Amino acid sequence: MVCEIAAFEFDIASTAGWYSSIAGLLTGFALLAILLPLDHEADREDVECTNAVVVFTCAFFALLVLSINYAVLAGHTAGGTVAAVAAHEQMLFGPAFGLSALLLLFGLNAMLRTYG
């Protein structure tokens, strides 16, 4: 069996660079969402606000690691076996990226319940 990655017209390095920048942008949004409840004055203990901060913190660190991983993946420009490994890594990072975006949506749901 031979893996002919050179036959693909898909540029893994540039795509990984774009994914890295999008993950970095979403990381900034997650950090902002972590800082928002710190300005919120509450008379009672807000469980939903605490849940939102926990979810946004998890999303922040997951997106931060993904942004770094995609940036490293963007440096894989050689062909052959290196391109095959890069394609495999990009397929592995995809579900983590999707779940991190889903975490942002869950955190947004909890935050909207807090602020009403």
Secondary structure, 3 states (H helix, E strand, C coil): CCCCHHHCCCCHHHHHHHHHHHHHHHHHHHHHHHHHHHHCCCCCCCHHHHHHHHHHHHHHHHHHHHHHHHHHHCCCCCCCHHHHHHHHHHHHHHHHHHHHHHHHHHHHHHHHHHHC
